[in-house]
Amino acid sequence: MADLIVIAFDNEKDAEGAYEKVQELQGDLIVELSGLALVKVDEQGKTHVEHPGAAGNIGLGAAGGALFGTLIGILFFVPFFGLVFGGLIGALFAGIDKTGLNSEFRSQVKESVSAGKSAVVIYAVKLTEDKFAAALAPFNGKVIKTSLSEEDEKALIHDLAEQPQA
């Protein structure tokens, strides 16, 4: 089972610090990541996404990378990893609502990460929760977490594979 964790921050500085700390925790084997992104929403409400890429030491396979990109797109309504986003949303929402990414979770993310705020999105395969929480506590984020079962993850990857890609 994978955990999708969104940590919302009131300011960019704390989000950037937490984002860097998560990368350190990956190196210290406190978290094993399948995906990591820093999401910043500017004062005009435009969303900007950063991810570690090749330098980030995160082993994203093609399907896993596409799934994480899709999850970011669905949560923040931004295209990611070159996916064609328009048709993808409608096709995936029916399946997603049956998982931990239901409309309630998406609403919590939308309310927590609004104009002028930022978030760190973590897709973790393994996590030492006590050490992880202690390391990120100084950044004062609001945690919104869901878990995807292996079956949910496979279903989403399957649905994604059926969608046209750029």
N, C-alpha and C positions, 0 to 999 in steps of 0.2 A: 504494500500500500504506500502511495506517495502522499505527501502533504503539500498542499498549496497554501502558502502563508503570505498574506499581504499585511505589511506593517505600514500604517499611515503616520505621517509626520506633519506637524504644523509648519515646519520650515525646511528649506532645502539643505541647510548645513547639517542638521541632524540626520536627514535621510542619506546624504552623501557619506557621513561618518559610519552609519549603520551598514551601508552598502559595502564599504571598504572592509568593515569588521567581518561581515559574512564571508568575504573572500578569504580573509585570514583564517576564519574558522574552518573553511574547506581545507586549507593547507594543514591545519592542526587535526584534521579528521574528526571534528566535532559535528560536522554536517557533511553529507554527501549530496551534492547538487546535481539535478538534471536540468536546472534552469535558474537564472538569476537576472533580474532587471531592476533598474532604477527608473522610476516614472516620476516626471515632474510636470505639474500642471501650472502654466504661467497665469498671470493675472487676467489675461483675456480668455482663459479656459482652454487654451491649446495644449495638447499633451505631447510631451517629449520623452522618448524612451532611450535609455542607454543599457547596453549589456556588455559583459566582459569580453565576448568574442574569443578568439584563439588564445589571447593572452590570459584569459580568465581561468584556465585550468578546469573547465567544465566540459565533460565529455558528452556532448549532445549528438546522438545519432540523427539520421535524417528524419525519422518518424518522431522521435522525442523532441527534436528542435522545432519541427513544424507544429507539434502539439503545444509546446510551451508558447510559441509565437501566436498560435490561435487563442490560447487562454488569455494572453495579454491583450490581444485585439478585442476579445469578447468583453473583458472586464473594463477596458479603457477606451474602446471603440477607436483603435488605431491599427493600421496595417503594420505587420511585423514580419520579418523574414521573407519578404517578397510574396506573400500570399495575396490572392485576389480576395478581398475581404467582403465585398457586397453579397455575393451569392452564398458565401460560406456561413454567414451569420444565420440566415433563415434556416438553412439545412441542419445546422448543429444545435439550435436552441431546443428543439424537441428532445433530443438525447441528453443535452446538458441539464435540463430541468429535472431529470431523474437522478442526477448525481449530486455531489456536495456543492456543485456550482449553480445551485438553483437560483431563482430570482431573488430570494431573500439575501443570499450571499452577495450577489451582484449589486443589490441595492445598498447594502452596508458598505461595499467598496466605493460606490459612486458617491454616497454621502460623506465618507471619510476622506476621500481624495478629490477635493474640489479646487476651484481656482486659487492659486497661491500656495497650494499644499503639494506634498510629494509622498511617494511610497516606495518601499522596497518589496519586490515580488520574488518569492523564493519557492522553487519547486524542488523539494527535498525527498530523496529516496530513504535516507537514514538521518537520524537526528538525535543527539544526546541533549534532551530537552532542558535539563537543569543548567548545564554549562552554556548552552546556546542562549537561554533566557538571561542568565547572569551577565553574559558578555554584551548583550544588546540593551540591557536595562538603562544604562546611562544616557541613551539616545531618546528616551521618553516617547516611544512610539505606541500607537494603538494597534493591537494585534487582531487581525481578522483571519481566521484559519479554517480550512476545510480539508478533508481527506478524500482522496479518490481511491477507490478500491482498484485492484489490478484489473478486474472486469470492466469497470468504468473507463479506466485509462485505455484499455484495448478497444473498447467500443468507440471512444472518441477518435483514436488513431484510425480505426477502420472508416468512420464517417469522414474524417479529414482526407483519407486516401481517395475517396470517391469524388472529391471536389476539384475543380480546375485550379491549377497553380500557374503563377506568372512565369 
